[in-house]
Amino acid sequence: MAARAKKQGCCEVAGEGSQCRVESLLSVDERGQMVLPKDFRERAGIKAGDKLVLVSWSRDGEICCMSLIRAEELAGLVKDKLGPLMAEIV
């Protein structure tokens, strides 16, 4: 991968300027629901009805990390990666 960041929508892939940080502590209620804090939703531009994809990573069979990605962003990443491959097949 290139040393510099490659922009794909609002997501940076392996680059300078990207960061990881703890945003807040979430609680899960008895129905399995949790709430993203209002200030985070506002900064992220998340509105009612938006679709988010839950991605998980496992280690030794147990989930150790979870991430939310906008459905449009994931669809764009998949299209960018699989589009050229599918064009070669068809």
Buried (B, 14 or more C-beta within 10 A) or exposed (E): EEEEBEEEBEBBEEEEEEEEEEEEEEEEEEEEEEEBEEEEBEEBEBEEEEEBEEEEEEEEEEEEEEEEBBEEBBBBBEEEEEEEEEEEEE
